[in-house]
Amino acid sequence: MTKIAITVGEPAGIGPEVSLLAAWQLRSEIRPVLIGDAAYLSMLAGEIDPAMQLMGVSLEALRYTGLPACGVNQITVIDCPLAAHVIAGQLDPRNGRSVLHTLDVAIESVQQAWCDAIVTAPLQKSTINDAGVAFSGHTEYFAEKTNTAQVVMMLACEASDHLPQALRVALATTHLALKDVPAAITFDHLLKTLQIIHQDLQVKFGLQQPRIFVTGLNPHAGENGYLGREEIDIITPVILHAQGLGMDVRGPYPADTLFQQKYLQEADCVLAMYHDQGLPVLKHASFGLGVNITLGLPLIRTSVDHGTALDLAAQGVGKADVSSMLVAIRVAAGMVKAQSEH
């Protein structure tokens, strides 16, 4: 059975609740391994469903004996104790380093083959920074800790009432100010991005010849240079070079017309040039059902498409929507299967 390491995220948010709920619902499909404070999760589990049985294991024991067996109605928790008492909805920087530690344990769990993939619940960047650790996000942290020079952020969703088919949107740039985006789109960076997408769609999604549609940067894809030259000078040459390497890459397409059925039905992935060019379409169609995937890592990592929702957590259990966590876990398990069959 596929073993999925699930970091429960910011303890004052909804991450622990949705992690517990999803793990409990999917325990017959995968083996969930929660990474967080075992005592806090046990208390929370009792509030959510008294039938939940959690089995805590220390990191030291895990390193010595490996992942222990568990019963069909048990969920394993790798214990990462918090430094301070949790009050739902209220951030406490004293817990910042403990939350960050769960990511280190998750990485180790895959590197040591205790688990097959990682799914992350949302955390609060400010809490970790307030704890005295410079932290810009999951994606950058996983890249640094695995010595990965470049990663690609991709969000994906299944077909829905708003979307006739599944959609994957990758980003050439991520969390940059809009004024900094053009300078970040270089020939080498864009080509490497396409190579990462192409390889991971083959290896981790089982697509033999993935089709990647690329947006332009400027309105109307630059309109032959009248609205910008990035398409002429960088994006089109990269696409042609990628085609020469055997990749099925097409574009550049105007972003305002690409996201329609006649194009999307032929695309396995859309590569957008910046965050708010591609993601509003996907999130409109799938918010709460999407999954964030980090491509290019030497491990499989997915995440939910929402934040910590401190306001919901403050209202008590039963308010959070578990849908995105369920999808994130199932996608991770599917990627494990595809990779093993590649």
C-alpha positions in Angstrom: 0.0 0.0 0.0 1.3 3.4 -0.9 2.6 5.4 2.1 1.9 9.1 2.0 3.7 11.5 4.4 1.3 14.3 5.3 2.7 17.4 7.1 -0.2 18.9 9.0 0.8 22.5 8.6 0.1 25.5 10.8 -1.4 24.1 14.0 -3.6 27.1 14.6 -5.2 26.7 11.2 -7.3 24.1 9.5 -4.3 22.0 8.3 -4.4 19.5 11.2 -8.2 19.0 10.9 -8.2 18.4 7.1 -5.1 16.2 7.4 -6.9 14.0 10.0 -10.1 13.9 8.1 -8.5 13.0 4.8 -6.2 10.4 6.3 -9.2 8.7 8.0 -11.3 8.7 4.9 -8.5 7.3 2.7 -7.0 4.8 5.1 -8.3 1.9 3.0 -6.7 3.3 -0.2 -3.3 4.4 1.0 -1.4 4.3 4.3 -1.4 7.9 5.6 1.5 8.9 7.9 0.8 12.2 9.6 3.7 14.4 10.7 3.0 16.7 13.6 2.5 16.9 17.3 1.0 13.6 18.3 -0.6 14.8 21.5 -2.3 17.7 19.8 -3.5 15.6 16.9 -4.8 12.9 19.3 -6.8 15.6 21.1 -8.2 17.0 17.9 -9.0 13.6 16.5 -11.2 13.0 19.6 -13.2 16.1 18.8 -13.6 15.2 15.1 -14.4 11.5 15.5 -13.9 9.4 18.7 -13.5 6.4 16.5 -10.1 7.7 15.2 -7.1 5.8 16.5 -3.7 7.5 16.3 -0.5 5.6 16.8 2.4 8.0 17.7 6.0 7.1 16.8 9.1 9.1 17.7 11.6 10.1 15.0 14.3 8.3 17.0 12.4 5.0 17.0 11.6 5.4 13.3 15.2 5.8 12.5 16.0 2.7 14.5 13.2 0.3 13.5 11.6 1.9 10.5 7.8 2.5 10.0 5.9 0.2 12.3 2.9 -1.8 11.2 -0.5 -0.5 12.2 -4.1 -1.7 12.3 -6.7 -1.0 9.6 -8.3 1.7 11.9 -5.1 3.3 13.0 -3.3 6.3 11.6 0.5 6.6 12.2 1.8 9.9 13.5 5.5 10.8 13.4 5.7 12.9 16.5 7.1 16.5 16.1 6.2 18.2 19.4 5.2 21.8 19.4 6.8 24.3 21.7 3.7 26.1 22.8 0.0 25.3 23.5 -2.2 25.8 20.4 -5.1 28.2 20.4 -7.1 27.7 17.2 -7.0 30.8 15.0 -4.1 32.4 16.9 -0.6 32.3 15.5 2.3 31.7 17.9 5.8 32.2 16.6 7.1 29.8 19.3 5.7 27.0 17.2 7.4 28.2 13.9 10.5 26.1 14.2 8.4 23.0 15.1 6.3 23.5 12.0 9.4 23.8 9.8 10.8 20.7 11.4 7.9 18.7 10.0 9.1 19.5 6.5 12.5 18.2 7.3 11.0 15.0 8.7 8.8 14.6 5.6 11.9 14.9 3.3 13.8 12.3 5.4 10.8 10.0 5.3 11.0 9.8 1.5 14.8 9.7 1.3 14.8 6.8 3.8 12.0 5.0 1.9 9.7 5.1 5.0 7.2 6.9 2.8 6.6 7.2 -1.0 5.5 10.8 -1.4 4.7 14.0 0.5 1.5 16.0 0.8 1.6 19.3 2.7 -1.1 21.1 4.5 -0.9 24.9 4.5 1.4 26.7 6.9 1.8 30.3 7.8 5.0 31.8 6.4 4.9 34.7 8.8 5.0 32.4 11.9 8.2 30.8 10.7 9.8 34.1 9.8 8.7 35.5 13.2 10.5 32.6 14.8 13.7 33.9 13.3 14.0 31.7 10.2 14.0 33.2 6.7 11.3 31.2 4.9 9.6 32.1 1.5 7.5 29.0 1.0 7.2 25.2 0.7 8.4 25.1 -2.9 11.6 27.0 -2.3 12.3 25.1 0.9 11.9 21.7 -0.7 14.2 22.8 -3.6 16.9 24.0 -1.2 16.8 20.9 1.1 17.0 18.5 -1.9 19.7 20.6 -3.7 17.4 21.1 -6.7 18.5 24.1 -8.8 15.1 24.8 -10.4 11.6 23.6 -9.7 8.3 24.4 -11.4 5.0 25.1 -9.6 2.0 23.5 -11.3 -1.7 23.5 -10.2 -4.1 20.9 -11.5 -7.8 20.1 -11.3 -10.2 17.5 -12.5 -13.1 18.2 -14.8 -15.9 20.2 -13.2 -19.2 22.0 -13.9 -17.0 25.0 -15.0 -14.4 22.9 -16.9 -15.2 20.1 -19.4 -11.8 18.4 -18.9 -8.9 18.2 -16.5 -6.5 21.2 -16.5 -2.9 21.6 -15.5 -1.3 25.0 -15.3 2.4 25.4 -14.7 4.2 28.7 -14.1 7.4 30.1 -15.6 7.7 32.5 -12.7 5.9 32.2 -9.3 5.9 34.7 -6.4 7.4 37.8 -8.1 6.3 41.3 -8.3 4.8 42.0 -11.8 7.5 44.5 -12.6 10.2 41.8 -12.1 8.6 39.1 -14.3 10.0 40.2 -17.8 13.6 40.1 -16.6 13.0 36.6 -15.0 11.9 35.1 -18.4 15.2 34.2 -20.0 16.0 31.7 -22.7 17.7 29.3 -20.4 15.2 29.5 -17.6 12.2 29.0 -19.9 13.8 26.1 -21.7 14.7 24.4 -18.4 11.1 24.9 -17.2 9.8 23.2 -20.3 12.2 20.3 -19.9 11.1 19.8 -16.2 7.4 19.9 -17.2 8.0 17.5 -20.1 10.0 15.0 -18.0 7.7 15.0 -15.0 4.6 14.6 -17.1 6.2 11.5 -18.6 7.7 10.0 -15.5 5.2 11.0 -12.8 2.0 11.3 -14.8 2.5 8.5 -17.4 2.1 10.7 -20.4 4.3 9.3 -23.2 4.4 12.5 -25.3 2.9 15.4 -23.3 1.5 18.4 -25.1 2.5 21.7 -23.6 0.8 24.9 -24.7 2.7 28.1 -23.8 1.2 31.6 -23.3 2.8 34.8 -24.4 3.8 37.4 -21.8 2.2 40.4 -23.3 -1.4 41.1 -24.3 -2.3 39.4 -27.6 1.1 37.6 -27.3 2.9 40.8 -28.1 0.9 41.5 -31.4 4.0 41.0 -33.6 6.1 43.2 -31.4 3.8 46.2 -31.1 2.9 45.3 -27.5 6.3 43.9 -26.4 9.1 41.8 -27.9 9.5 39.0 -25.3 7.5 36.7 -27.6 9.8 37.4 -30.6 13.1 37.5 -28.7 12.7 34.8 -26.1 9.5 32.7 -26.0 9.2 31.7 -29.6 12.9 30.8 -29.9 12.6 28.6 -26.8 9.5 26.9 -28.2 11.3 26.2 -31.5 14.4 24.9 -29.7 12.2 22.6 -27.5 10.5 21.3 -30.6 13.9 20.5 -32.0 14.6 18.4 -28.9 11.5 16.3 -29.6 9.1 18.0 -27.2 5.5 18.8 -28.3 5.4 22.4 -27.3 3.1 24.9 -29.0 2.6 28.7 -28.9 2.9 31.3 -27.8 -0.8 31.9 -27.5 -2.6 35.0 -26.2 -3.5 34.2 -22.6 -6.9 35.7 -22.9 -8.0 33.2 -25.6 -6.0 30.1 -24.8 -8.2 29.0 -21.9 -11.1 27.8 -24.0 -12.3 24.4 -24.9 -10.9 24.2 -28.5 -7.4 24.6 -27.1 -7.5 23.0 -23.7 -8.9 19.7 -25.1 -5.6 19.2 -26.9 -3.3 20.4 -24.1 -1.9 18.2 -21.3 -0.4 21.3 -19.6 -0.5 25.1 -20.1 2.6 27.0 -19.2 1.8 30.5 -18.1 4.4 33.2 -17.8 3.3 34.5 -14.3 1.2 33.7 -11.3 -1.9 35.7 -12.0 -1.9 35.0 -15.7 -2.8 31.3 -15.4 -4.0 30.6 -11.9 -7.2 32.7 -11.8 -8.7 30.6 -14.5 -7.9 27.3 -12.8 -9.0 28.5 -9.4 -12.3 29.9 -10.7 -13.0 26.5 -12.1 -11.8 24.4 -9.2 -11.2 26.2 -6.0 -11.3 23.7 -3.1 -10.7 20.8 -5.6 -7.3 21.8 -7.0 -3.9 20.5 -6.1 -0.5 22.2 -6.0 2.3 20.1 -7.4 6.0 20.8 -7.3 7.7 19.5 -10.4 11.5 19.0 -10.8 12.1 17.6 -7.3 13.7 14.2 -6.7 10.6 13.3 -4.8 6.8 13.6 -5.2 5.2 16.6 -3.4 1.7 17.8 -3.7 -0.3 20.3 -1.6 -3.8 21.8 -1.1 -4.8 24.8 -3.1 -5.9 26.9 0.0 -4.4 28.6 3.0 -4.5 28.2 6.7 -8.0 29.6 7.1 -7.4 30.8 10.7 -10.9 32.3 10.9 -12.5 28.9 10.2 -10.2 27.1 12.6 -11.2 29.6 15.3 -14.8 28.5 14.9 -14.0 25.0 15.9 -14.0 21.7 14.1 -16.5 20.9 11.3 -16.1 24.0 9.3 -13.2 23.1 7.0 -13.6 21.6 3.6 -11.4 18.5 3.2 -11.9 18.2 -0.6 -8.6 19.7 -1.7 -6.6 17.5 0.7 -8.3 14.4 -0.5 -7.4 15.3 -4.1 -3.8 16.2 -3.2 -3.4 12.8 -1.5 -5.0 10.9 -4.4 -2.9 12.8 -7.0 0.3 12.0 -5.0 -0.6 8.3 -4.9 -1.3 8.3 -8.6 2.1 9.9 -9.3 3.8 7.2 -7.2 2.0 4.5 -9.3 2.9 6.2 -12.6 6.5 6.6 -11.5 6.8 3.0 -10.5 5.5 1.9 -13.9 7.6 4.2 -15.9 
